[in-house]
Amino acid sequence: MNDLNKLSLKEALFGLKQKKFSSQELLKDTLLRIKEVDSKLFAFISVNEKAVAELEEKQEQMLLGIPFAVKEVLSTKEMKTTASSKILANYLPPFEATVVEKVKSSGGIIVGKTNCDAFAFGASTENSGFGPTKNPWNLERVPGGSSGGSAAAVAADECIFALGTDTGGSIRQPASFCNISGLKPTYGACSRYGLLAMASSFDCPGPMGKTVEDCEIIFDLMKGEDNNDATSGIFQIEKDKVKGKKEKLVIGLPKEFFSEGVDEEVRQAVKKAATVLEENGFFLEEISLPHTQFAIAVYYILVPSEISSNMARYDGNRFGDKREAFEDEVKRRIMLGTYTLSAGYFDQYYLKALKVRNLIQQDYLEAFQKVDLILGPVSPTPPFKFGERSVDPLKMYLADVLTASANLAGIPALALPCGFTKDLLPIGMQLLGPFFSEKLLFLVGKKYQEITNWHKRKPNL
């Protein structure tokens, strides 16, 4: 049987359980696909040469040897973890990230580590120290970032699913650009242990899959308390809001998410998706998130500040290589953070940003008193061309304008495909919910994918 790598996770699990094919055949097709197309994409920093040998130990576990990919900032004990930076080109971690270990212990097989912006600092994967990943839908365009390698690998069927991380949109934006699904979980729902920290109060490991249902399966394996991460918690299931006073779920459409800065094709595709949901039993209500306009300014004060602290360990003595220099974007964010934390500016920038972060979170808390979920675009534009924004850092930072507020608030958000531009570039939407409402996000996301076929389209490589 050929092209088993094209299966979704649910389809692959069903086929394996029904013995329609073997896990060896599935892994063989996946590794062959990487060999065939990754020279065009550069989705992978490294491929696991031990994958076939490791498969022999996975036969009786839940995932039955399903091949998956791991973003290069998540530690893997027997594979290098470079953070896509030359400063860590030879780093072999002595431990494994908890979320990676959970998926592996459930029977998953790592096929490789995926490319990303160096240390996950970026929105296009152009900032990788080893070269950019290309978008499978158009090789002249970026796959998004920072989890661009993971998104490209899933979209190109180089793996069945992948793990990414989301600090300001780094799962959702590449998922949108590559026509796949991806979840940014509630902060603390998935352990950060073993994640090379970017901004510790923002970072969220999460799943990236071919369907919403695939993301749900993987999230259920990833989530949960971890003694190695004090910020992780026992996952609480949000009360089922379908029951009770309201017969239908109410989905809010923030006017700020459909402003003039949003590309017209993106705006219309997401509004059409909202109409589809309305026609299938959901209520729509226009709402306002008034402090959205400050999200990017707050994000790019607080995140670089935390970066400045976290990156101090790469001094060439304990971690890093003195012979190598940080990539430009890494240096830029360290300097920004050091400046905002410096004497004379700490109160003016950092403390003020913390106060506005609370206001943004309050916007969402108040909105969720009126609506059950919120719907909007993931990115204000379709995938952009290489070099189009990399020469202007401020323009690049605006790529996170619709995603960063969910990280500031700590709430979960699910990205999924909802259309294409006239140039056949993917468009994605995001559903946002209250703390620990992942179950509700999956319910609505799966319903949308039952009545639409956007997620079934494949790039022609």
C-alpha positions as CSV (number, residue, x, y, z in Angstrom):
1,M,0.0,0.0,0.0
2,N,1.4,3.4,-1.0
3,D,0.9,7.0,0.3
4,L,0.0,5.9,3.8
5,N,1.7,9.1,5.0
6,K,-1.2,11.1,3.6
7,L,-3.6,9.7,6.2
8,S,-4.8,11.7,9.1
9,L,-4.0,10.4,12.6
10,K,-7.5,9.1,13.1
11,E,-7.4,7.3,9.7
12,A,-3.9,5.9,10.4
13,L,-5.0,4.5,13.8
14,F,-8.1,2.9,12.3
15,G,-6.1,1.3,9.5
16,L,-3.5,-0.1,12.0
17,K,-6.1,-1.4,14.3
18,Q,-8.0,-3.1,11.5
19,K,-4.6,-4.5,10.2
20,K,-5.1,-3.0,6.8
21,F,-1.4,-2.1,6.8
22,S,1.4,-2.3,9.3
23,S,3.2,0.4,11.3
24,Q,6.4,-0.5,9.4
25,E,4.6,0.3,6.1
26,L,3.3,3.6,7.5
27,L,6.8,4.6,8.7
28,K,8.4,3.5,5.5
29,D,6.0,5.7,3.4
30,T,6.6,8.7,5.7
31,L,10.4,8.5,5.6
32,L,10.2,8.1,1.8
33,R,8.1,11.2,1.6
34,I,10.6,13.2,3.6
35,K,13.4,11.9,1.2
36,E,11.3,12.9,-1.8
37,V,10.2,16.4,-0.9
38,D,12.2,17.9,1.9
39,S,15.0,19.1,-0.3
40,K,12.4,21.5,-1.7
41,L,10.9,22.5,1.7
42,F,13.6,22.2,4.3
43,A,11.0,21.4,7.0
44,F,13.4,19.2,8.9
45,I,16.6,20.1,10.7
46,S,17.3,16.4,11.3
47,V,15.7,13.0,10.5
48,N,15.7,10.3,13.1
49,E,18.0,7.5,11.8
50,K,16.8,5.2,14.6
51,A,13.1,5.5,13.8
52,V,12.9,2.0,12.3
53,A,14.7,0.4,15.2
54,E,12.6,2.2,17.7
55,L,9.4,1.1,16.0
56,E,9.9,-2.5,17.3
57,E,9.1,-1.4,20.8
58,K,5.9,0.4,20.1
59,Q,3.5,-2.2,18.8
60,E,1.2,-2.5,21.8
61,Q,0.8,1.2,22.7
62,M,-2.0,3.5,21.9
63,L,-0.4,5.3,19.0
64,L,0.9,2.0,17.4
65,G,4.1,3.5,16.0
66,I,2.5,6.6,14.4
67,P,5.3,8.8,12.9
68,F,5.3,12.4,14.2
69,A,7.7,15.4,14.1
70,V,8.9,17.6,16.9
71,K,9.8,21.3,16.8
72,E,13.5,22.0,17.3
73,V,13.0,23.9,20.6
74,L,11.5,20.9,22.3
75,S,14.2,18.8,23.9
76,T,14.8,15.2,22.7
77,K,17.2,13.0,24.7
78,E,18.7,11.0,21.8
79,M,18.5,13.7,19.1
80,K,20.2,17.1,18.9
81,T,18.1,20.1,19.9
82,T,19.5,23.1,18.2
83,A,16.7,25.6,18.5
84,S,17.5,26.2,14.8
85,S,20.5,28.3,16.0
86,K,24.1,27.7,15.1
87,I,25.0,28.6,18.7
88,L,23.5,25.2,19.7
89,A,24.4,23.3,16.6
90,N,25.8,20.3,18.6
91,Y,23.6,20.4,21.7
92,L,22.4,17.0,22.8
93,P,20.0,17.4,25.8
94,P,20.4,15.0,28.8
95,F,16.6,14.9,29.2
96,E,13.4,14.9,27.2
97,A,10.6,17.4,27.1
98,T,7.6,16.1,29.0
99,V,5.2,16.6,26.1
100,V,7.5,14.7,23.8
101,E,8.0,11.9,26.4
102,K,4.2,11.6,26.8
103,V,3.6,11.1,23.1
104,K,6.5,8.7,22.7
105,S,5.4,6.7,25.7
106,S,2.0,6.4,24.0
107,G,3.6,4.8,21.0
108,G,4.6,7.7,18.8
109,I,7.8,7.5,16.7
110,I,9.8,10.7,16.1
111,V,10.7,10.9,12.4
112,G,12.6,14.2,12.8
113,K,13.1,17.6,14.4
114,T,11.5,20.5,12.5
115,N,13.0,23.9,11.5
116,C,11.8,27.1,13.2
117,D,12.9,30.7,13.7
118,A,16.1,30.6,15.9
119,F,15.0,30.0,19.5
120,A,11.4,30.5,18.1
121,F,11.9,34.2,17.7
122,G,10.0,35.1,14.6
123,A,6.8,34.8,12.5
124,S,8.1,33.3,9.2
125,T,10.8,30.7,9.9
126,E,13.2,33.0,7.9
127,N,15.2,33.6,11.1
128,S,16.5,30.0,11.3
129,G,20.3,29.8,11.6
130,F,20.2,27.0,9.1
131,G,18.0,28.5,6.4
132,P,14.3,29.1,5.8
133,T,11.5,26.5,5.4
134,K,9.3,27.0,2.3
135,N,5.5,26.9,2.2
136,P,4.3,23.7,0.5
137,W,1.5,25.6,-1.2
138,N,3.9,28.1,-2.8
139,L,7.6,27.7,-2.5
140,E,8.1,31.5,-2.9
141,R,6.2,32.1,0.3
142,V,6.9,31.6,4.0
143,P,5.2,28.8,5.9
144,G,4.7,31.1,8.9
145,G,6.5,31.0,12.2
146,S,7.9,30.1,14.4
147,S,6.6,26.6,14.0
148,G,6.9,26.8,10.2
149,G,8.8,23.5,9.9
150,S,6.2,21.6,11.8
151,A,3.4,23.1,9.8
152,A,5.1,22.5,6.5
153,A,5.9,18.9,7.4
154,V,2.2,18.1,8.3
155,A,0.9,19.9,5.2
156,A,3.3,18.1,2.9
157,D,2.5,14.7,4.5
158,E,6.1,14.2,5.8
159,C,4.6,13.1,9.2
160,I,1.1,12.3,10.5
161,F,1.2,15.1,13.1
162,A,3.7,17.4,14.8
163,L,4.4,19.2,18.0
164,G,4.9,22.9,18.0
165,T,5.0,25.8,20.5
166,D,2.9,29.0,20.6
167,T,4.2,32.1,22.4
168,G,2.4,34.8,20.3
169,G,0.8,32.8,17.5
170,S,3.6,30.4,16.6
171,I,1.3,27.4,16.2
172,R,-1.8,29.1,14.8
173,Q,-0.1,31.4,12.2
174,P,1.9,28.6,10.4
175,A,-1.2,26.3,10.7
176,S,-3.2,29.0,8.9
177,F,-0.5,29.6,6.3
178,C,-0.1,25.8,5.5
179,N,-3.8,24.8,5.6
180,I,-3.6,22.5,8.7
181,S,-5.1,22.6,12.2
182,G,-3.3,23.7,15.4
183,L,-4.0,24.3,19.0
184,K,-2.6,26.9,21.4
185,P,-3.7,25.4,24.7
186,T,-4.6,27.2,27.9
187,Y,-1.4,28.3,29.6
188,G,-0.2,25.6,31.9
189,A,-2.4,22.9,30.4
190,C,0.7,21.3,28.8
191,S,4.1,21.1,30.6
192,R,6.9,23.5,29.5
193,Y,9.6,21.2,30.9
194,G,12.2,20.5,28.3
195,L,11.1,23.5,26.1
196,L,14.0,25.9,25.4
197,A,12.3,28.9,27.0
198,M,11.5,32.0,25.0
199,A,9.1,33.8,27.3
200,S,8.2,31.7,30.3
201,S,4.8,33.3,31.0
202,F,3.7,32.9,27.4
203,D,5.1,29.7,26.0
204,C,2.6,26.9,25.2
205,P,3.5,23.5,23.6
206,G,0.7,22.3,21.5
207,P,-0.4,19.9,18.7
208,M,-0.5,20.5,14.9
209,G,-2.5,18.0,12.8
210,K,-4.3,17.4,9.5
211,T,-7.6,17.8,11.2
212,V,-9.1,19.2,14.4
213,E,-9.9,15.7,15.6
214,D,-6.2,14.8,15.3
215,C,-5.2,17.8,17.4
216,E,-7.7,16.6,20.0
217,I,-6.3,13.1,20.2
218,I,-2.7,14.5,20.7
219,F,-3.7,17.2,23.1
220,D,-5.4,14.5,25.3
221,L,-2.0,12.8,25.5
222,M,0.1,15.9,26.0
223,K,-2.0,17.7,28.7
224,G,-1.7,17.4,32.5
225,E,0.3,18.3,35.6
226,D,4.0,17.8,35.7
227,N,6.1,18.0,38.8
228,N,9.0,19.4,36.7
229,D,6.9,22.4,35.7
230,A,5.4,24.5,38.6
231,T,3.2,26.4,36.1
232,S,1.5,23.3,34.8
233,G,-1.8,22.2,36.4
234,I,-4.3,19.5,36.5
235,F,-6.4,20.0,33.4
236,Q,-9.8,21.2,34.3
237,I,-12.6,20.5,31.8
238,E,-14.7,23.6,31.2
239,K,-18.3,23.0,32.0
240,D,-20.3,22.0,29.0
241,K,-22.0,25.3,28.0
242,V,-24.3,23.6,25.5
243,K,-26.4,22.6,28.4
244,G,-28.2,24.9,30.7
245,K,-29.9,28.2,29.9
246,K,-28.9,28.4,26.3
247,E,-29.9,25.9,23.6
248,K,-27.3,27.1,21.2
249,L,-23.7,28.2,21.5
250,V,-23.1,31.9,21.0
251,I,-19.9,32.8,19.0
252,G,-18.6,36.4,19.3
253,L,-17.1,38.3,16.3
254,P,-14.8,41.1,17.7
255,K,-15.0,44.1,15.5
256,E,-11.3,44.7,16.2
257,F,-10.5,41.4,14.4
258,F,-12.1,42.6,11.2
259,S,-10.6,46.1,11.0
260,E,-9.1,47.9,8.0
261,G,-5.8,46.3,8.5
262,V,-7.2,42.8,7.6
263,D,-6.8,41.7,3.9
264,E,-10.2,41.7,2.2
265,E,-10.0,38.1,1.1
266,V,-9.1,37.0,4.6
267,R,-12.0,39.0,6.1
268,Q,-14.5,37.6,3.6
269,A,-13.4,34.0,4.1
270,V,-13.7,34.2,7.9
271,K,-17.0,35.9,7.7
272,K,-18.2,33.2,5.4
273,A,-17.1,30.6,7.9
274,A,-19.1,32.4,10.6
275,T,-22.1,32.3,8.3
276,V,-21.7,28.6,7.8
277,L,-21.6,28.0,11.5
278,E,-24.7,30.2,11.9
279,E,-26.5,28.2,9.3
280,N,-25.7,25.0,11.3
281,G,-27.1,26.0,14.6
282,F,-24.8,28.6,16.2
283,F,-25.7,32.1,17.2
284,L,-23.4,35.0,16.1
285,E,-23.0,38.2,18.1
286,E,-20.7,41.2,17.4
287,I,-18.6,42.1,20.4
288,S,-15.7,44.4,21.2
289,L,-12.3,43.7,22.7
290,P,-11.3,47.3,23.2
291,H,-7.7,46.9,24.3
292,T,-6.8,44.7,21.2
293,Q,-5.0,47.7,19.7
294,F,-2.4,47.6,22.5
295,A,-1.7,43.9,22.2
296,I,1.4,44.1,20.0
297,A,3.0,46.9,21.9
298,V,2.5,45.1,25.2
299,Y,3.6,41.8,23.7
300,Y,6.8,43.3,22.3
301,I,7.7,44.8,25.7
302,L,7.0,41.8,27.9
303,V,8.2,39.0,25.7
304,P,11.7,40.6,24.9
305,S,12.0,41.3,28.7
306,E,11.5,37.6,29.5
307,I,13.8,36.7,26.5
308,S,16.5,38.9,27.9
309,S,16.4,36.9,31.2
310,N,16.1,33.5,29.6
311,M,18.9,33.9,27.1
312,A,21.5,34.9,29.7
313,R,22.3,31.2,30.1
314,Y,23.8,31.0,26.6
315,D,27.2,32.4,27.6
316,G,29.4,29.8,26.0
317,N,30.3,28.2,29.4
318,R,27.2,26.2,30.3
319,F,25.2,26.4,27.1
320,G,26.0,27.7,23.7
321,D,29.2,28.0,21.7
322,K,31.4,31.1,22.1
323,R,32.6,30.7,18.6
324,E,29.1,31.3,17.2
325,A,27.0,34.5,17.3
326,F,23.3,34.8,17.9
327,E,21.1,35.3,14.8
328,D,20.1,38.9,14.1
329,E,16.5,38.6,15.4
330,V,17.7,36.9,18.6
331,K,20.1,39.7,19.3
332,R,17.4,42.3,18.5
333,R,15.0,40.9,21.0
334,I,17.7,40.5,23.7
335,M,18.6,44.1,23.3
336,L,15.0,45.3,23.4
337,G,14.3,43.3,26.6
338,T,17.5,44.5,28.3
339,Y,16.5,48.1,27.5
340,T,13.0,47.8,28.9
341,L,14.3,46.2,32.1
342,S,17.0,48.7,32.6
343,A,17.1,51.3,35.4
344,G,14.9,54.3,34.5
345,Y,12.8,52.4,32.0
346,F,11.4,49.5,34.1
347,D,8.5,51.5,35.4
348,Q,7.9,53.4,32.2
349,Y,7.7,50.3,30.0
350,Y,7.6,46.9,31.7
351,L,5.3,47.7,34.7
352,K,2.9,49.7,32.5
353,A,2.8,46.8,30.0
354,L,1.9,44.4,32.8
355,K,-1.0,46.6,33.7
356,V,-2.3,46.7,30.1
357,R,-1.9,42.9,29.9
358,N,-4.4,42.7,32.8
359,L,-6.8,44.9,30.8
360,I,-6.5,42.7,27.8
361,Q,-7.3,39.6,29.9
362,Q,-10.2,41.5,31.5
363,D,-11.6,42.2,28.0
364,Y,-11.8,38.4,27.3
365,L,-13.2,37.6,30.7
366,E,-16.0,40.1,30.1
367,A,-16.6,38.9,26.6
368,F,-17.0,35.3,27.8
369,Q,-19.8,36.4,30.0
370,K,-21.8,37.2,26.9
371,V,-20.5,34.6,24.4
372,D,-19.2,31.1,24.6
373,L,-16.4,31.3,22.0
374,I,-14.8,34.0,19.8
375,L,-14.1,33.7,16.1
376,G,-11.7,35.7,14.0
377,P,-8.9,35.5,11.4
378,V,-5.5,34.0,12.4
379,S,-3.4,36.4,10.3
380,P,-4.4,39.7,8.8
381,T,-2.8,38.5,5.5
382,P,-2.3,35.3,3.5
383,P,1.2,33.8,3.4
384,F,3.7,36.5,2.4
385,K,6.8,36.2,0.2
386,F,10.3,35.6,1.4
387,G,12.0,38.9,2.2
388,E,8.8,40.9,2.1
389,R,8.9,41.6,5.8
390,S,12.2,40.4,7.0
391,V,13.9,43.8,6.1
392,D,11.4,45.6,8.4
393,P,11.2,44.0,11.9
394,L,8.2,46.2,12.9
395,K,6.2,45.1,9.9
396,M,7.1,41.4,10.7
397,Y,5.9,41.9,14.3
398,L,2.5,43.0,13.1
399,A,2.0,39.4,11.7
400,D,1.1,38.5,15.4
401,V,-1.5,41.3,15.7
402,L,-4.5,38.9,15.9
403,T,-2.9,36.1,17.8
404,A,-0.8,37.7,20.6
405,S,-3.7,38.7,22.7
406,A,-4.7,35.1,23.4
407,N,-1.2,34.5,24.8
408,L,-1.3,37.7,26.9
409,A,-4.6,36.4,28.3
410,G,-3.5,32.8,28.7
411,I,-6.6,31.4,27.0
412,P,-6.8,28.6,24.5
413,A,-7.2,29.1,20.7
414,L,-7.7,26.7,17.8
415,A,-6.6,27.5,14.2
416,L,-8.2,25.7,11.3
417,P,-8.6,26.2,7.5
418,C,-11.5,28.2,6.2
419,G,-10.6,29.1,2.6
420,F,-8.2,30.1,-0.1
421,T,-7.3,33.3,-1.9
422,K,-7.7,33.7,-5.6
423,D,-4.0,32.9,-5.9
424,L,-4.7,29.6,-4.0
425,L,-3.0,30.6,-0.8
426,P,-4.5,29.2,2.4
427,I,-6.6,31.2,4.8
428,G,-7.2,30.2,8.4
429,M,-9.6,31.2,11.2
430,Q,-9.2,30.8,14.9
431,L,-11.7,30.0,17.7
432,L,-10.8,31.4,21.1
433,G,-12.4,30.2,24.4
434,P,-12.2,30.7,28.2
435,F,-9.6,29.0,30.3
436,F,-9.6,25.2,29.8
437,S,-12.4,25.3,27.2
438,E,-10.4,23.1,24.7
439,K,-13.2,20.6,24.7
440,L,-15.6,23.2,23.4
441,L,-13.1,24.5,20.8
442,F,-12.7,20.9,19.5
443,L,-16.5,20.4,19.4
444,V,-17.0,23.5,17.2
445,G,-13.9,22.9,15.1
446,K,-14.9,19.3,14.4
447,K,-18.4,20.4,13.5
448,Y,-17.0,23.0,11.0
449,Q,-14.8,20.3,9.4
450,E,-17.8,17.9,9.1
451,I,-19.6,20.5,6.9
452,T,-16.6,21.9,4.9
453,N,-13.7,20.4,2.9
454,W,-11.0,23.1,3.2
455,H,-8.9,21.0,5.4
456,K,-8.9,18.1,2.9
457,R,-7.1,20.1,0.2
458,K,-3.4,19.1,-0.4
459,P,-0.5,21.1,-1.9
460,N,0.9,19.9,-5.2
461,L,4.7,19.4,-4.7
